Amino acid sequence: MAQAWTLKSRPIGTPTAENFELVELLGGPLEAGQVRIANRWLSVDPYMRGRMNDVKSYTPPFQLGQPMQGGAVGEVVESADPNVPVGTLVLHMDGWRDEAVLPGAHVQKLPDLPVEPQAYLGQLGMPGMTAYFGLLEVAGAQSGDTVFVSAAAGAVGSTVVQIARAKGMRVIGSAGGADKCAWVKALGADAVIDYKAEGSLVKALAAAAPEGIDVYFDNVGAEHLDAALAVAKERARFAICGMIDIYNDGKPTELRYLARVIGARLTIKGFIVSDFMSRAGEFYRDMAGWLQAGQLHREETVVNGLGEMPEAFLGLFSGQNKGKMLDRV
């Protein structure tokens, strides 16, 4: 029988295993236009933490006792939609479960690119698209710019590093620990800051960018955002993608350099990747070209089995992933 993870209780602070419950899903025959999907890969993403709070946001909160949602790649094993035949590999949003039943119109056939299916949950999916449009459209980054990206060893950050390099930018990344820093450097970053090392992040960034930064791509918030404010050039542009440092406690760090927004005439803009879904063709066109040129590389941290999904999610907040965190069902 199919199973799914539900939110048993709303977490206060950092979630624990007790906040989740694995339940059985009732089966039944397909209705006209529906497809049954055996999920093969489940996406694990930081934004899911926000959906565990009962607050109004850009995406509805998870409902207690109901199957949670998230990106998934699966194979159609039964179909009542002639446009999505059995055997089709599809991308959809009914993750956190091993089987999904959806209208065929609500799934996306995987694009024809030379990558493994799970890549469409990472570099060739929502995280990659976030990196692409956040850097090039929201921040307006151009060749010759100096770009600082936090969480540069994550799914989004590592793709920002590579797109920036492909576009002729100088890139400074921040990552936690020697292994992750070495990987970000291997991706093409000109400098990498180990945020777990002793010392001032402001001083470390100033040393890596003595003339300042033109663009900051923020995945972390808190001290990273403050350091970027301190070192930003006049009219620098900030693309605010995420603030994982405050997702659990909700208490932002004091921004000592916030007043520089005025004197340096900084532009700070938040964004959501869904704003750009209508332009997905641009993303796939450019990513395909960089893939063919050997300019894109990816790393995946994989846990095995639906039962490990909560642990994989919790691992995001303790830095256990390098690249994209995935659950292989």
Contacts in CASP RR format, 6 or more apart in sequence:
PFRMAT RR
TARGET T0000
AUTHOR 0000-0000-0000
METHOD contacts of the structure
MODEL  1
MAQAWTLKSRPIGTPTAENFELVELLGGPLEAGQVRIANRWLSVDPYMRG
RMNDVKSYTPPFQLGQPMQGGAVGEVVESADPNVPVGTLVLHMDGWRDEA
VLPGAHVQKLPDLPVEPQAYLGQLGMPGMTAYFGLLEVAGAQSGDTVFVS
AAAGAVGSTVVQIARAKGMRVIGSAGGADKCAWVKALGADAVIDYKAEGS
LVKALAAAAPEGIDVYFDNVGAEHLDAALAVAKERARFAICGMIDIYNDG
KPTELRYLARVIGARLTIKGFIVSDFMSRAGEFYRDMAGWLQAGQLHREE
TVVNGLGEMPEAFLGLFSGQNKGKMLDRV
1 24 0 8 1.000
1 25 0 8 1.000
1 27 0 8 1.000
2 24 0 8 1.000
2 25 0 8 1.000
2 27 0 8 1.000
2 97 0 8 1.000
2 98 0 8 1.000
2 99 0 8 1.000
3 22 0 8 1.000
3 23 0 8 1.000
3 24 0 8 1.000
3 25 0 8 1.000
3 97 0 8 1.000
3 98 0 8 1.000
3 306 0 8 1.000
4 22 0 8 1.000
4 23 0 8 1.000
4 25 0 8 1.000
4 67 0 8 1.000
4 68 0 8 1.000
4 96 0 8 1.000
4 97 0 8 1.000
4 98 0 8 1.000
5 20 0 8 1.000
5 21 0 8 1.000
5 22 0 8 1.000
5 23 0 8 1.000
5 67 0 8 1.000
5 68 0 8 1.000
5 96 0 8 1.000
5 97 0 8 1.000
5 306 0 8 1.000
5 307 0 8 1.000
5 309 0 8 1.000
5 310 0 8 1.000
6 20 0 8 1.000
6 21 0 8 1.000
6 22 0 8 1.000
6 23 0 8 1.000
6 64 0 8 1.000
6 65 0 8 1.000
6 66 0 8 1.000
6 67 0 8 1.000
6 68 0 8 1.000
7 19 0 8 1.000
7 20 0 8 1.000
7 21 0 8 1.000
7 52 0 8 1.000
7 62 0 8 1.000
7 63 0 8 1.000
7 64 0 8 1.000
7 65 0 8 1.000
7 66 0 8 1.000
7 68 0 8 1.000
8 18 0 8 1.000
8 19 0 8 1.000
8 20 0 8 1.000
8 21 0 8 1.000
8 64 0 8 1.000
8 65 0 8 1.000
9 18 0 8 1.000
9 19 0 8 1.000
9 64 0 8 1.000
10 19 0 8 1.000
10 52 0 8 1.000
10 53 0 8 1.000
10 54 0 8 1.000
10 64 0 8 1.000
11 19 0 8 1.000
11 52 0 8 1.000
11 248 0 8 1.000
13 248 0 8 1.000
13 249 0 8 1.000
14 248 0 8 1.000
14 249 0 8 1.000
14 314 0 8 1.000
14 317 0 8 1.000
15 49 0 8 1.000
15 52 0 8 1.000
15 248 0 8 1.000
15 310 0 8 1.000
15 313 0 8 1.000
15 314 0 8 1.000
16 314 0 8 1.000
17 310 0 8 1.000
17 311 0 8 1.000
17 314 0 8 1.000
19 52 0 8 1.000
19 310 0 8 1.000
20 309 0 8 1.000
20 310 0 8 1.000
21 65 0 8 1.000
22 306 0 8 1.000
22 307 0 8 1.000
23 65 0 8 1.000
23 67 0 8 1.000
25 67 0 8 1.000
25 97 0 8 1.000
25 99 0 8 1.000
27 101 0 8 1.000
30 36 0 8 1.000
30 78 0 8 1.000
30 79 0 8 1.000
30 80 0 8 1.000
30 101 0 8 1.000
31 80 0 8 1.000
32 80 0 8 1.000
33 80 0 8 1.000
33 81 0 8 1.000
33 103 0 8 1.000
33 104 0 8 1.000
33 105 0 8 1.000
34 80 0 8 1.000
34 81 0 8 1.000
34 101 0 8 1.000
34 102 0 8 1.000
34 103 0 8 1.000
34 104 0 8 1.000
35 76 0 8 1.000
35 78 0 8 1.000
35 79 0 8 1.000
35 80 0 8 1.000
35 81 0 8 1.000
35 84 0 8 1.000
35 90 0 8 1.000
35 101 0 8 1.000
35 102 0 8 1.000
35 103 0 8 1.000
35 104 0 8 1.000
35 107 0 8 1.000
36 76 0 8 1.000
36 77 0 8 1.000
36 78 0 8 1.000
36 79 0 8 1.000
36 99 0 8 1.000
36 100 0 8 1.000
36 101 0 8 1.000
37 72 0 8 1.000
37 74 0 8 1.000
37 75 0 8 1.000
37 76 0 8 1.000
37 77 0 8 1.000
37 90 0 8 1.000
37 92 0 8 1.000
37 94 0 8 1.000
37 99 0 8 1.000
37 100 0 8 1.000
37 101 0 8 1.000
37 102 0 8 1.000
37 107 0 8 1.000
38 74 0 8 1.000
38 75 0 8 1.000
38 77 0 8 1.000
38 98 0 8 1.000
38 99 0 8 1.000
38 329 0 8 1.000
39 72 0 8 1.000
39 73 0 8 1.000
39 74 0 8 1.000
39 94 0 8 1.000
39 95 0 8 1.000
39 97 0 8 1.000
39 98 0 8 1.000
39 99 0 8 1.000
39 100 0 8 1.000
39 329 0 8 1.000
40 73 0 8 1.000
40 74 0 8 1.000
40 75 0 8 1.000
40 117 0 8 1.000
40 118 0 8 1.000
40 328 0 8 1.000
40 329 0 8 1.000
41 72 0 8 1.000
41 73 0 8 1.000
41 74 0 8 1.000
41 117 0 8 1.000
41 118 0 8 1.000
41 121 0 8 1.000
41 326 0 8 1.000
41 327 0 8 1.000
41 328 0 8 1.000
41 329 0 8 1.000
42 70 0 8 1.000
42 71 0 8 1.000
42 72 0 8 1.000
42 95 0 8 1.000
42 96 0 8 1.000
42 121 0 8 1.000
42 306 0 8 1.000
42 309 0 8 1.000
42 326 0 8 1.000
42 327 0 8 1.000
42 329 0 8 1.000
43 70 0 8 1.000
43 71 0 8 1.000
43 72 0 8 1.000
43 95 0 8 1.000
43 121 0 8 1.000
43 122 0 8 1.000
43 126 0 8 1.000
43 324 0 8 1.000
43 326 0 8 1.000
44 309 0 8 1.000
44 312 0 8 1.000
44 313 0 8 1.000
44 316 0 8 1.000
44 321 0 8 1.000
44 325 0 8 1.000
44 326 0 8 1.000
44 327 0 8 1.000
45 70 0 8 1.000
45 71 0 8 1.000
45 126 0 8 1.000
45 127 0 8 1.000
45 155 0 8 1.000
45 316 0 8 1.000
45 325 0 8 1.000
46 242 0 8 1.000
46 244 0 8 1.000
46 247 0 8 1.000
46 316 0 8 1.000
46 317 0 8 1.000
47 59 0 8 1.000
47 242 0 8 1.000
48 68 0 8 1.000
48 70 0 8 1.000
48 313 0 8 1.000
49 247 0 8 1.000
49 248 0 8 1.000
49 317 0 8 1.000
50 57 0 8 1.000
50 61 0 8 1.000
50 247 0 8 1.000
51 57 0 8 1.000
51 59 0 8 1.000
51 60 0 8 1.000
51 61 0 8 1.000
51 62 0 8 1.000
51 68 0 8 1.000
51 69 0 8 1.000
52 61 0 8 1.000
52 62 0 8 1.000
53 61 0 8 1.000
54 61 0 8 1.000
55 61 0 8 1.000
58 272 0 8 1.000
58 274 0 8 1.000
62 68 0 8 1.000
62 69 0 8 1.000
67 94 0 8 1.000
67 96 0 8 1.000
67 97 0 8 1.000
68 95 0 8 1.000
68 96 0 8 1.000
69 93 0 8 1.000
69 94 0 8 1.000
69 95 0 8 1.000
69 96 0 8 1.000
70 93 0 8 1.000
70 94 0 8 1.000
70 95 0 8 1.000
70 96 0 8 1.000
71 91 0 8 1.000
71 92 0 8 1.000
71 93 0 8 1.000
71 94 0 8 1.000
71 95 0 8 1.000
71 121 0 8 1.000
71 126 0 8 1.000
72 91 0 8 1.000
72 92 0 8 1.000
72 93 0 8 1.000
72 94 0 8 1.000
72 95 0 8 1.000
72 97 0 8 1.000
72 100 0 8 1.000
72 121 0 8 1.000
73 89 0 8 1.000
73 90 0 8 1.000
73 91 0 8 1.000
73 110 0 8 1.000
73 117 0 8 1.000
73 118 0 8 1.000
73 120 0 8 1.000
73 121 0 8 1.000
74 89 0 8 1.000
74 90 0 8 1.000
74 91 0 8 1.000
74 92 0 8 1.000
74 100 0 8 1.000
74 117 0 8 1.000
75 87 0 8 1.000
75 88 0 8 1.000
75 89 0 8 1.000
75 90 0 8 1.000
76 84 0 8 1.000
76 85 0 8 1.000
76 86 0 8 1.000
76 87 0 8 1.000
76 88 0 8 1.000
76 89 0 8 1.000
76 90 0 8 1.000
76 107 0 8 1.000
77 86 0 8 1.000
77 87 0 8 1.000
78 86 0 8 1.000
79 85 0 8 1.000
79 86 0 8 1.000
79 88 0 8 1.000
79 104 0 8 1.000
81 103 0 8 1.000
81 104 0 8 1.000
81 105 0 8 1.000
83 104 0 8 1.000
84 90 0 8 1.000
84 104 0 8 1.000
84 107 0 8 1.000
84 109 0 8 1.000
88 109 0 8 1.000
89 109 0 8 1.000
89 110 0 8 1.000
89 117 0 8 1.000
90 107 0 8 1.000
90 108 0 8 1.000
90 109 0 8 1.000
90 110 0 8 1.000
91 107 0 8 1.000
91 108 0 8 1.000
91 109 0 8 1.000
91 110 0 8 1.000
91 120 0 8 1.000
91 121 0 8 1.000
91 125 0 8 1.000
92 100 0 8 1.000
92 102 0 8 1.000
92 106 0 8 1.000
92 107 0 8 1.000
92 108 0 8 1.000
93 106 0 8 1.000
94 100 0 8 1.000
94 102 0 8 1.000
96 309 0 8 1.000
97 306 0 8 1.000
98 306 0 8 1.000
98 329 0 8 1.000
110 117 0 8 1.000
110 120 0 8 1.000
111 120 0 8 1.000
111 124 0 8 1.000
111 284 0 8 1.000
113 119 0 8 1.000
113 124 0 8 1.000
113 284 0 8 1.000
113 287 0 8 1.000
113 288 0 8 1.000
113 291 0 8 1.000
114 291 0 8 1.000
115 123 0 8 1.000
115 124 0 8 1.000
115 291 0 8 1.000
118 300 0 8 1.000
118 324 0 8 1.000
118 326 0 8 1.000
118 328 0 8 1.000
119 125 0 8 1.000
119 298 0 8 1.000
121 127 0 8 1.000
121 324 0 8 1.000
121 326 0 8 1.000
122 128 0 8 1.000
122 155 0 8 1.000
122 159 0 8 1.000
122 298 0 8 1.000
122 324 0 8 1.000
123 155 0 8 1.000
123 158 0 8 1.000
123 159 0 8 1.000
123 287 0 8 1.000
123 296 0 8 1.000
123 298 0 8 1.000
123 324 0 8 1.000
124 284 0 8 1.000
124 287 0 8 1.000
126 273 0 8 1.000
127 155 0 8 1.000
127 156 0 8 1.000
127 159 0 8 1.000
127 324 0 8 1.000
128 155 0 8 1.000
128 156 0 8 1.000
128 159 0 8 1.000
128 283 0 8 1.000
128 287 0 8 1.000
129 273 0 8 1.000
129 276 0 8 1.000
129 277 0 8 1.000
129 280 0 8 1.000
129 283 0 8 1.000
130 156 0 8 1.000
130 241 0 8 1.000
130 273 0 8 1.000
131 156 0 8 1.000
131 157 0 8 1.000
131 159 0 8 1.000
131 160 0 8 1.000
131 163 0 8 1.000
131 217 0 8 1.000
132 159 0 8 1.000
132 163 0 8 1.000
132 283 0 8 1.000
132 286 0 8 1.000
132 287 0 8 1.000
133 271 0 8 1.000
133 273 0 8 1.000
133 275 0 8 1.000
133 276 0 8 1.000
133 279 0 8 1.000
133 283 0 8 1.000
134 160 0 8 1.000
134 217 0 8 1.000
134 239 0 8 1.000
134 241 0 8 1.000
134 271 0 8 1.000
135 141 0 8 1.000
135 147 0 8 1.000
135 160 0 8 1.000
135 163 0 8 1.000
135 164 0 8 1.000
135 215 0 8 1.000
135 217 0 8 1.000
135 239 0 8 1.000
136 163 0 8 1.000
136 167 0 8 1.000
137 276 0 8 1.000
138 237 0 8 1.000
138 239 0 8 1.000
138 269 0 8 1.000
138 270 0 8 1.000
138 271 0 8 1.000
139 147 0 8 1.000
139 215 0 8 1.000
139 216 0 8 1.000
139 217 0 8 1.000
139 237 0 8 1.000
139 238 0 8 1.000
139 239 0 8 1.000
139 269 0 8 1.000
140 215 0 8 1.000
140 237 0 8 1.000
141 147 0 8 1.000
141 164 0 8 1.000
141 167 0 8 1.000
141 169 0 8 1.000
141 214 0 8 1.000
141 215 0 8 1.000
141 237 0 8 1.000
142 167 0 8 1.000
142 169 0 8 1.000
143 167 0 8 1.000
143 168 0 8 1.000
143 169 0 8 1.000
144 168 0 8 1.000
144 169 0 8 1.000
144 170 0 8 1.000
144 214 0 8 1.000
145 164 0 8 1.000
145 169 0 8 1.000
145 170 0 8 1.000
145 214 0 8 1.000
145 215 0 8 1.000
146 169 0 8 1.000
146 170 0 8 1.000
146 171 0 8 1.000
146 172 0 8 1.000
146 209 0 8 1.000
146 211 0 8 1.000
146 212 0 8 1.000
146 213 0 8 1.000
146 214 0 8 1.000
146 215 0 8 1.000
146 233 0 8 1.000
147 160 0 8 1.000
147 164 0 8 1.000
147 169 0 8 1.000
147 170 0 8 1.000
147 171 0 8 1.000
147 172 0 8 1.000
147 213 0 8 1.000
147 214 0 8 1.000
147 215 0 8 1.000
147 216 0 8 1.000
147 217 0 8 1.000
148 172 0 8 1.000
148 173 0 8 1.000
148 174 0 8 1.000
148 205 0 8 1.000
148 209 0 8 1.000
148 213 0 8 1.000
148 215 0 8 1.000
148 216 0 8 1.000
148 217 0 8 1.000
148 228 0 8 1.000
148 231 0 8 1.000
149 157 0 8 1.000
149 160 0 8 1.000
149 161 0 8 1.000
149 164 0 8 1.000
149 171 0 8 1.000
149 172 0 8 1.000
149 173 0 8 1.000
149 174 0 8 1.000
149 216 0 8 1.000
149 217 0 8 1.000
149 219 0 8 1.000
150 157 0 8 1.000
150 173 0 8 1.000
150 174 0 8 1.000
150 195 0 8 1.000
150 216 0 8 1.000
150 217 0 8 1.000
150 218 0 8 1.000
150 219 0 8 1.000
150 220 0 8 1.000
150 221 0 8 1.000
150 224 0 8 1.000
150 225 0 8 1.000
150 228 0 8 1.000
151 157 0 8 1.000
151 174 0 8 1.000
151 175 0 8 1.000
151 219 0 8 1.000
151 220 0 8 1.000
151 244 0 8 1.000
152 158 0 8 1.000
152 160 0 8 1.000
152 161 0 8 1.000
152 173 0 8 1.000
152 174 0 8 1.000
152 175 0 8 1.000
152 184 0 8 1.000
152 189 0 8 1.000
152 192 0 8 1.000
153 175 0 8 1.000
153 176 0 8 1.000
153 180 0 8 1.000
153 181 0 8 1.000
153 183 0 8 1.000
153 184 0 8 1.000
153 322 0 8 1.000
153 323 0 8 1.000
154 219 0 8 1.000
154 321 0 8 1.000
154 322 0 8 1.000
154 323 0 8 1.000
154 324 0 8 1.000
155 321 0 8 1.000
155 323 0 8 1.000
155 324 0 8 1.000
155 325 0 8 1.000
156 219 0 8 1.000
156 241 0 8 1.000
157 217 0 8 1.000
157 219 0 8 1.000
158 183 0 8 1.000
158 184 0 8 1.000
158 187 0 8 1.000
158 298 0 8 1.000
158 299 0 8 1.000
158 323 0 8 1.000
159 296 0 8 1.000
159 298 0 8 1.000
160 171 0 8 1.000
160 217 0 8 1.000
161 171 0 8 1.000
161 173 0 8 1.000
161 184 0 8 1.000
161 187 0 8 1.000
161 188 0 8 1.000
161 189 0 8 1.000
162 187 0 8 1.000
162 188 0 8 1.000
162 290 0 8 1.000
162 295 0 8 1.000
162 296 0 8 1.000
162 297 0 8 1.000
163 290 0 8 1.000
164 171 0 8 1.000
165 171 0 8 1.000
165 187 0 8 1.000
165 188 0 8 1.000
165 189 0 8 1.000
165 295 0 8 1.000
166 290 0 8 1.000
166 293 0 8 1.000
166 295 0 8 1.000
166 296 0 8 1.000
169 215 0 8 1.000
170 190 0 8 1.000
171 188 0 8 1.000
171 189 0 8 1.000
171 190 0 8 1.000
171 191 0 8 1.000
172 189 0 8 1.000
172 190 0 8 1.000
172 191 0 8 1.000
172 192 0 8 1.000
172 193 0 8 1.000
172 205 0 8 1.000
172 208 0 8 1.000
172 209 0 8 1.000
172 213 0 8 1.000
173 184 0 8 1.000
173 189 0 8 1.000
173 191 0 8 1.000
173 192 0 8 1.000
173 193 0 8 1.000
174 192 0 8 1.000
174 193 0 8 1.000
174 194 0 8 1.000
174 195 0 8 1.000
174 201 0 8 1.000
174 220 0 8 1.000
174 224 0 8 1.000
175 181 0 8 1.000
175 183 0 8 1.000
175 184 0 8 1.000
175 192 0 8 1.000
175 193 0 8 1.000
175 194 0 8 1.000
175 195 0 8 1.000
176 194 0 8 1.000
176 195 0 8 1.000
176 196 0 8 1.000
176 319 0 8 1.000
177 194 0 8 1.000
177 196 0 8 1.000
177 197 0 8 1.000
178 194 0 8 1.000
179 322 0 8 1.000
180 322 0 8 1.000
181 192 0 8 1.000
181 193 0 8 1.000
181 194 0 8 1.000
182 192 0 8 1.000
183 299 0 8 1.000
183 322 0 8 1.000
184 192 0 8 1.000
185 192 0 8 1.000
187 297 0 8 1.000
191 208 0 8 1.000
191 209 0 8 1.000
193 201 0 8 1.000
193 204 0 8 1.000
193 205 0 8 1.000
193 208 0 8 1.000
195 201 0 8 1.000
195 223 0 8 1.000
195 224 0 8 1.000
197 204 0 8 1.000
201 223 0 8 1.000
201 224 0 8 1.000
201 226 0 8 1.000
201 227 0 8 1.000
202 226 0 8 1.000
202 227 0 8 1.000
202 230 0 8 1.000
202 231 0 8 1.000
202 257 0 8 1.000
204 227 0 8 1.000
205 213 0 8 1.000
205 227 0 8 1.000
205 228 0 8 1.000
205 230 0 8 1.000
205 231 0 8 1.000
206 212 0 8 1.000
206 230 0 8 1.000
206 231 0 8 1.000
209 231 0 8 1.000
211 233 0 8 1.000
212 231 0 8 1.000
212 232 0 8 1.000
212 233 0 8 1.000
212 236 0 8 1.000
213 228 0 8 1.000
213 231 0 8 1.000
213 232 0 8 1.000
213 233 0 8 1.000
213 236 0 8 1.000
214 233 0 8 1.000
214 236 0 8 1.000
214 237 0 8 1.000
215 236 0 8 1.000
215 237 0 8 1.000
215 238 0 8 1.000
215 239 0 8 1.000
216 225 0 8 1.000
216 228 0 8 1.000
216 232 0 8 1.000
216 236 0 8 1.000
216 237 0 8 1.000
216 238 0 8 1.000
216 239 0 8 1.000
217 239 0 8 1.000
217 241 0 8 1.000
218 224 0 8 1.000
218 225 0 8 1.000
218 228 0 8 1.000
218 238 0 8 1.000
218 239 0 8 1.000
218 240 0 8 1.000
218 241 0 8 1.000
218 242 0 8 1.000
218 243 0 8 1.000
219 241 0 8 1.000
219 242 0 8 1.000
219 243 0 8 1.000
219 244 0 8 1.000
220 242 0 8 1.000
220 243 0 8 1.000
220 244 0 8 1.000
220 245 0 8 1.000
221 240 0 8 1.000
221 242 0 8 1.000
221 243 0 8 1.000
221 244 0 8 1.000
221 245 0 8 1.000
221 246 0 8 1.000
221 252 0 8 1.000
221 253 0 8 1.000
222 243 0 8 1.000
222 245 0 8 1.000
222 246 0 8 1.000
222 252 0 8 1.000
222 253 0 8 1.000
223 245 0 8 1.000
223 253 0 8 1.000
224 245 0 8 1.000
225 238 0 8 1.000
225 243 0 8 1.000
225 255 0 8 1.000
226 253 0 8 1.000
226 254 0 8 1.000
226 255 0 8 1.000
226 256 0 8 1.000
226 257 0 8 1.000
226 258 0 8 1.000
228 238 0 8 1.000
229 255 0 8 1.000
229 257 0 8 1.000
229 258 0 8 1.000
229 260 0 8 1.000
229 261 0 8 1.000
229 266 0 8 1.000
230 256 0 8 1.000
230 257 0 8 1.000
230 260 0 8 1.000
232 238 0 8 1.000
232 260 0 8 1.000
232 264 0 8 1.000
232 266 0 8 1.000
233 264 0 8 1.000
234 263 0 8 1.000
234 264 0 8 1.000
234 265 0 8 1.000
235 264 0 8 1.000
235 265 0 8 1.000
235 266 0 8 1.000
235 267 0 8 1.000
236 264 0 8 1.000
236 266 0 8 1.000
236 267 0 8 1.000
237 266 0 8 1.000
237 267 0 8 1.000
237 269 0 8 1.000
238 266 0 8 1.000
238 267 0 8 1.000
238 268 0 8 1.000
238 269 0 8 1.000
239 269 0 8 1.000
239 270 0 8 1.000
239 271 0 8 1.000
240 268 0 8 1.000
240 269 0 8 1.000
240 270 0 8 1.000
240 271 0 8 1.000
241 270 0 8 1.000
241 271 0 8 1.000
243 252 0 8 1.000
244 316 0 8 1.000
244 317 0 8 1.000
245 253 0 8 1.000
246 252 0 8 1.000
246 253 0 8 1.000
247 317 0 8 1.000
248 317 0 8 1.000
260 266 0 8 1.000
261 268 0 8 1.000
276 283 0 8 1.000
287 296 0 8 1.000
290 296 0 8 1.000
298 323 0 8 1.000
298 324 0 8 1.000
299 322 0 8 1.000
299 323 0 8 1.000
299 324 0 8 1.000
300 323 0 8 1.000
300 324 0 8 1.000
300 325 0 8 1.000
300 326 0 8 1.000
301 320 0 8 1.000
301 321 0 8 1.000
301 322 0 8 1.000
301 323 0 8 1.000
301 324 0 8 1.000
301 325 0 8 1.000
301 326 0 8 1.000
302 326 0 8 1.000
302 327 0 8 1.000
302 328 0 8 1.000
303 309 0 8 1.000
303 311 0 8 1.000
303 312 0 8 1.000
303 325 0 8 1.000
303 326 0 8 1.000
303 327 0 8 1.000
303 328 0 8 1.000
304 327 0 8 1.000
304 328 0 8 1.000
305 327 0 8 1.000
305 328 0 8 1.000
305 329 0 8 1.000
306 327 0 8 1.000
306 329 0 8 1.000
308 327 0 8 1.000
309 327 0 8 1.000
312 325 0 8 1.000
312 326 0 8 1.000
312 327 0 8 1.000
313 325 0 8 1.000
315 321 0 8 1.000
315 325 0 8 1.000
316 325 0 8 1.000
END
